Amino acid sequence: MNRPSRNQTSPAEAELLREVFAEAALDVTPSVVPLAAIEREGRRRKRRRRAAVLGAACGVLLAPLAVVVLQGGISPGGSERVAPPAASSGPRPSVSASRAGKVRVVTPGERVKVSTGIEIWLTEDGKHWSEPDQPTQFRSVTDGNLDLSTPGVSLQESGQDNGLFFLSGIFYGEGEPARVAVETVAGDLDGTALTLAGRPGWGVWYAEVKVPQALLSSSDAAMGVTRRVTVYDSAGGVIASQEFSA
């Protein structure tokens, strides 16, 4: 059986077809690539992704905050604010800051200047002091004149012509001094306490007060200008107190 024969293309015809296709390809103008539209689409998709990421992050951050608010006692639908608790006012100190007495721990023989010409120093056996007209004075705590087993306060006072009085003495009792209150005919004032280290059970107090001449010539100062001396500890307890004139 004879098979049908296929048409054979000659080399000349093939060359002609190639030339025709080449000319046709040169006549085709390619379309312009839409770069602007591609860029806009890219930016739009980027914004969508960013918004999605931010939304998820905000959700993660706000979730613990919502838990804290609910635990704080604020209802989810209310706008009421919960006020912070008021600061607790602790107990006031028994000694006013404006009237807090001075306390100083000194070494034996250390001289403390009270004012011009007046000094005080302590030794283990008692109180020493000097004044312009009396350079060396002494009161003992070991000679038996003071009963240290019972709280008490002693007093020495001296005055000048201008009405300035120097008041001092020895106090003794249990506790560490924090304030010395001195009552005088001219008013109340805070004194100063001097002690030796080691809590010996006694110390020295002193103060200065200006007494008006009218009071000096009155019967109020006839028995002295000091009315009472009280030594307090830091808790407001009385270490020793003594009244000197009524």
TORBARO-9915 format. One line per field, with one value per residue (C-alpha): residue number from 1; x, y negated, z. Coordinates in nm, 4 decimals, padded with zeros to 6 digits. Example, Ala and Ser with C-alpha at 12.3 -4.5 7.8 and 13.67 -1.06 7.14 Angstrom:
BEGIN
k (1 | 2)
xx (01.2300 | 01.3670)
yy (00.4500 | 00.1060)
zz (00.7800 | 00.7140)
***
This chain:
BEGIN
k (1 | 2 | 3 | 4 | 5 | 6 | 7 | 8 | 9 | 10 | 11 | 12 | 13 | 14 | 15 | 16 | 17 | 18 | 19 | 20 | 21 | 22 | 23 | 24 | 25 | 26 | 27 | 28 | 29 | 30 | 31 | 32 | 33 | 34 | 35 | 36 | 37 | 38 | 39 | 40 | 41 | 42 | 43 | 44 | 45 | 46 | 47 | 48 | 49 | 50 | 51 | 52 | 53 | 54 | 55 | 56 | 57 | 58 | 59 | 60 | 61 | 62 | 63 | 64 | 65 | 66 | 67 | 68 | 69 | 70 | 71 | 72 | 73 | 74 | 75 | 76 | 77 | 78 | 79 | 80 | 81 | 82 | 83 | 84 | 85 | 86 | 87 | 88 | 89 | 90 | 91 | 92 | 93 | 94 | 95 | 96 | 97 | 98 | 99 | 100 | 101 | 102 | 103 | 104 | 105 | 106 | 107 | 108 | 109 | 110 | 111 | 112 | 113 | 114 | 115 | 116 | 117 | 118 | 119 | 120 | 121 | 122 | 123 | 124 | 125 | 126 | 127 | 128 | 129 | 130 | 131 | 132 | 133 | 134 | 135 | 136 | 137 | 138 | 139 | 140 | 141 | 142 | 143 | 144 | 145 | 146 | 147 | 148 | 149 | 150 | 151 | 152 | 153 | 154 | 155 | 156 | 157 | 158 | 159 | 160 | 161 | 162 | 163 | 164 | 165 | 166 | 167 | 168 | 169 | 170 | 171 | 172 | 173 | 174 | 175 | 176 | 177 | 178 | 179 | 180 | 181 | 182 | 183 | 184 | 185 | 186 | 187 | 188 | 189 | 190 | 191 | 192 | 193 | 194 | 195 | 196 | 197 | 198 | 199 | 200 | 201 | 202 | 203 | 204 | 205 | 206 | 207 | 208 | 209 | 210 | 211 | 212 | 213 | 214 | 215 | 216 | 217 | 218 | 219 | 220 | 221 | 222 | 223 | 224 | 225 | 226 | 227 | 228 | 229 | 230 | 231 | 232 | 233 | 234 | 235 | 236 | 237 | 238 | 239 | 240 | 241 | 242 | 243 | 244 | 245 | 246)
xx (00.0000 | 00.1309 | 00.1399 | 00.0300 | 00.3303 | 00.3910 | 00.4538 | 00.8175 | 00.9277 | 01.2161 | 01.5066 | 01.4077 | 01.0574 | 01.1888 | 01.4181 | 01.1300 | 00.9161 | 01.1914 | 01.2172 | 00.8418 | 00.8315 | 01.1266 | 00.9604 | 00.6375 | 00.8228 | 00.9864 | 00.6458 | 00.5203 | 00.5588 | 00.5734 | 00.3326 | 00.4653 | 00.5176 | 00.2815 | 00.5541 | 00.3503 | 00.0592 | 00.2929 | 00.4489 | 00.1073 | -00.0070 | 00.3124 | 00.2688 | -00.0964 | -00.0067 | 00.2740 | 00.0318 | -00.2088 | 00.0643 | 00.1828 | -00.1687 | -00.2192 | 00.1075 | 00.0307 | -00.3166 | -00.1827 | 00.0857 | -00.1673 | -00.3874 | -00.0985 | -00.0097 | -00.3648 | -00.4583 | -00.2452 | -00.3659 | -00.7253 | -00.6491 | -00.4853 | -00.7789 | -01.0306 | -00.8292 | -00.8116 | -01.1858 | -01.2932 | -01.5878 | -01.5265 | -01.8172 | -01.7788 | -01.5800 | -01.5356 | -01.1801 | -01.0498 | -00.8686 | -00.5338 | -00.5353 | -00.4617 | -00.1153 | -00.1311 | -00.0307 | 00.1968 | 00.2123 | 00.3563 | 00.6789 | 00.6284 | 00.8983 | 00.8168 | 01.0788 | 01.0808 | 01.1510 | 01.3775 | 01.6517 | 02.0200 | 02.2092 | 02.5827 | 02.8065 | 03.1468 | 03.4753 | 03.6121 | 03.7736 | 03.6310 | 03.5417 | 03.2111 | 03.1779 | 02.8402 | 02.8950 | 03.1671 | 03.3725 | 03.1572 | 03.2657 | 03.1544 | 03.3389 | 03.2672 | 03.4906 | 03.4004 | 03.3652 | 03.1357 | 03.0642 | 03.3194 | 03.2519 | 03.4090 | 03.2689 | 03.4444 | 03.4470 | 03.4827 | 03.7263 | 03.7006 | 03.3963 | 03.3034 | 03.0102 | 03.0814 | 02.8704 | 03.0848 | 03.1085 | 02.7637 | 02.5922 | 02.3732 | 02.1656 | 02.2032 | 01.9700 | 01.6726 | 01.6084 | 01.6776 | 01.8104 | 02.0436 | 02.0683 | 02.3315 | 02.2383 | 02.4246 | 02.3229 | 02.4807 | 02.3867 | 02.2290 | 01.9766 | 02.1432 | 02.1355 | 02.3432 | 02.1547 | 02.3124 | 02.3125 | 02.3408 | 02.0573 | 02.0493 | 01.8110 | 01.7518 | 01.7425 | 01.9171 | 01.8318 | 01.6718 | 01.5409 | 01.5754 | 01.2770 | 01.3541 | 01.0772 | 01.1788 | 01.0137 | 01.0887 | 00.9294 | 01.0006 | 01.2989 | 01.4939 | 01.8237 | 02.1229 | 02.2305 | 02.5892 | 02.6700 | 02.9707 | 02.9763 | 02.8655 | 02.5421 | 02.6878 | 02.3413 | 02.3970 | 02.4684 | 02.4869 | 02.2282 | 02.2583 | 02.0705 | 02.0849 | 01.7886 | 01.7477 | 01.5286 | 01.3722 | 01.4657 | 01.1025 | 01.0942 | 01.4268 | 01.2922 | 00.9677 | 00.8935 | 00.8817 | 01.2618 | 01.3259 | 01.3846 | 01.5656 | 01.4674 | 01.4406 | 01.1059 | 01.1453 | 01.3817 | 01.2645 | 01.4756 | 01.2945 | 01.4002 | 01.3324 | 00.9919 | 00.8750 | 00.9265 | 01.0583 | 01.4079 | 01.4193 | 01.2244 | 01.2746 | 01.0816 | 01.2955 | 01.0584 | 00.6833)
yy (00.0000 | -00.3366 | -00.6045 | -00.9565 | -01.1733 | -01.5003 | -01.8308 | -01.9108 | -02.2776 | -02.3788 | -02.5729 | -02.8800 | -02.8791 | -02.8376 | -03.1337 | -03.3411 | -03.2509 | -03.3557 | -03.6950 | -03.7474 | -03.6602 | -03.8875 | -04.1851 | -04.1163 | -04.1054 | -04.4427 | -04.5993 | -04.4937 | -04.7742 | -04.6411 | -04.7952 | -05.0264 | -04.8585 | -05.0263 | -05.1068 | -05.3726 | -05.1361 | -04.8627 | -05.1006 | -05.2147 | -04.8574 | -04.7707 | -05.0638 | -04.9732 | -04.6148 | -04.7338 | -04.9608 | -04.6730 | -04.4531 | -04.7320 | -04.7997 | -04.4320 | -04.4085 | -04.7212 | -04.5981 | -04.2701 | -04.4424 | -04.6808 | -04.3901 | -04.2185 | -04.5366 | -04.6284 | -04.2847 | -04.3029 | -04.6603 | -04.5487 | -04.2776 | -04.5312 | -04.7718 | -04.4993 | -04.3791 | -04.7392 | -04.7439 | -04.9538 | -04.8130 | -04.7666 | -04.9881 | -05.2598 | -05.5821 | -05.6040 | -05.6620 | -05.4861 | -05.7328 | -05.6175 | -05.5380 | -05.8354 | -05.8426 | -05.7207 | -05.9795 | -05.8133 | -05.9139 | -06.2574 | -06.2775 | -06.3890 | -06.6548 | -06.9385 | -06.9891 | -07.3652 | -07.3071 | -07.0059 | -07.0293 | -06.9978 | -06.6965 | -06.6562 | -06.3671 | -06.4951 | -06.3419 | -06.3898 | -06.7317 | -06.8585 | -07.2253 | -07.3505 | -07.7240 | -07.8500 | -08.2203 | -08.4802 | -08.3848 | -08.0833 | -07.7234 | -07.3823 | -07.0522 | -06.7101 | -06.4552 | -06.1186 | -06.2716 | -06.5605 | -06.8997 | -07.1760 | -07.5274 | -07.8710 | -08.2232 | -08.5559 | -08.6306 | -08.2671 | -08.0823 | -07.7348 | -07.5787 | -07.2172 | -07.0010 | -06.6360 | -06.3303 | -06.1020 | -06.2800 | -06.1665 | -06.5053 | -06.3808 | -06.0658 | -05.9166 | -05.6282 | -05.8669 | -06.0857 | -06.4527 | -06.7833 | -07.0320 | -07.4040 | -07.6742 | -08.0157 | -08.3431 | -08.6742 | -08.9821 | -09.3487 | -09.3430 | -09.0795 | -08.7820 | -08.4726 | -08.1570 | -07.8507 | -07.5070 | -07.1930 | -06.8161 | -06.5782 | -06.2083 | -05.9246 | -05.6323 | -05.6920 | -05.8909 | -06.2629 | -06.4148 | -06.7472 | -06.9813 | -07.2054 | -07.5049 | -07.7150 | -08.0623 | -08.3829 | -08.5241 | -08.2322 | -07.8754 | -07.7724 | -07.4684 | -07.3929 | -07.1894 | -06.8530 | -06.7318 | -06.3680 | -06.1418 | -05.8355 | -05.5051 | -05.6157 | -05.6974 | -05.7763 | -06.1504 | -06.4552 | -06.8328 | -07.0793 | -07.4523 | -07.7487 | -08.1266 | -08.3590 | -08.7357 | -08.8574 | -09.2052 | -09.4525 | -09.4863 | -09.1160 | -09.1298 | -09.3916 | -09.2046 | -08.9391 | -08.6728 | -08.6711 | -08.6983 | -08.3241 | -08.2953 | -08.3042 | -07.9264 | -07.7650 | -07.4056 | -07.1925 | -06.8711 | -06.6311 | -06.4149 | -06.1105 | -06.0636 | -05.9026 | -06.1971 | -06.0192 | -06.2131 | -06.1189 | -06.3742 | -06.6829 | -06.9295 | -07.2364 | -07.5084 | -07.7913 | -07.8445)
zz (00.0000 | -00.0921 | 00.1890 | 00.0945 | 00.0392 | 00.2384 | 00.0626 | 00.0741 | 00.1152 | -00.0919 | 00.0563 | -00.1385 | 00.0018 | 00.3556 | 00.3143 | 00.1846 | 00.4872 | 00.7269 | 00.5588 | 00.5768 | 00.9519 | 01.0262 | 00.8543 | 01.0431 | 01.3760 | 01.3095 | 01.2502 | 01.5962 | 01.8649 | 02.2265 | 02.4815 | 02.7574 | 03.0975 | 03.3591 | 03.6171 | 03.8026 | 03.8507 | 03.9732 | 04.2277 | 04.3568 | 04.3970 | 04.5854 | 04.8260 | 04.8854 | 04.9744 | 05.2046 | 05.3944 | 05.4373 | 05.5831 | 05.8178 | 05.9420 | 06.0093 | 06.2080 | 06.4144 | 06.4928 | 06.6215 | 06.8299 | 06.9874 | 07.0755 | 07.2539 | 07.4508 | 07.5473 | 07.6721 | 07.9937 | 08.0510 | 08.0373 | 08.2905 | 08.5261 | 08.4973 | 08.5696 | 08.8671 | 08.9987 | 09.0452 | 08.7417 | 08.5540 | 08.1785 | 08.0749 | 08.3378 | 08.3385 | 08.7150 | 08.8312 | 09.1376 | 09.3630 | 09.5035 | 09.8748 | 10.0946 | 10.2446 | 10.5997 | 10.8551 | 11.1054 | 11.4680 | 11.5190 | 11.7135 | 12.0702 | 12.0312 | 11.7921 | 11.5231 | 11.5846 | 11.9561 | 11.9302 | 12.1895 | 12.1185 | 12.2452 | 12.2143 | 12.3101 | 12.4200 | 12.5240 | 12.8774 | 12.9044 | 12.5744 | 12.6221 | 12.4848 | 12.4344 | 12.5524 | 12.4870 | 12.5319 | 12.8378 | 12.9330 | 12.8743 | 13.0013 | 12.9999 | 13.1472 | 13.3134 | 13.4587 | 13.8044 | 13.7163 | 13.5600 | 13.5111 | 13.3861 | 13.3721 | 13.3635 | 13.3204 | 13.6936 | 13.8061 | 13.5800 | 13.7358 | 13.8990 | 13.9619 | 14.0709 | 14.1452 | 14.0686 | 14.2841 | 14.6196 | 14.7351 | 14.7193 | 14.4343 | 14.4753 | 14.1275 | 14.2171 | 14.1921 | 13.8843 | 13.9470 | 13.8156 | 13.9829 | 13.9086 | 13.9044 | 13.7647 | 13.7356 | 13.5853 | 13.4370 | 13.4631 | 13.1165 | 13.2271 | 13.0509 | 13.2722 | 13.2344 | 13.3623 | 13.3972 | 13.6066 | 13.6195 | 13.5311 | 13.6127 | 13.5342 | 13.3007 | 12.9242 | 12.6549 | 12.6520 | 12.3426 | 12.4691 | 12.7647 | 12.8448 | 13.0649 | 13.2221 | 13.3402 | 13.4557 | 13.1093 | 12.9234 | 12.8179 | 12.6089 | 12.4992 | 12.6631 | 12.5490 | 12.6910 | 12.7097 | 12.7831 | 12.7836 | 12.5604 | 12.7101 | 12.8823 | 13.2269 | 13.3687 | 13.4028 | 13.1923 | 13.1969 | 13.0727 | 13.0063 | 12.8595 | 12.8409 | 12.8849 | 12.8680 | 13.1539 | 13.1237 | 13.3953 | 13.4985 | 13.5873 | 13.7693 | 14.0052 | 14.0650 | 14.3234 | 14.0464 | 14.0242 | 14.3958 | 14.4262 | 14.0919 | 13.7260 | 13.6730 | 13.7463 | 13.6215 | 13.4129 | 13.2428 | 13.0406 | 12.7841 | 12.5841 | 12.2122 | 12.2799 | 12.4895 | 12.8199 | 13.1174 | 13.2267 | 13.5068 | 13.6096 | 13.8922 | 14.0088 | 14.1655 | 14.2639 | 14.2756)
***
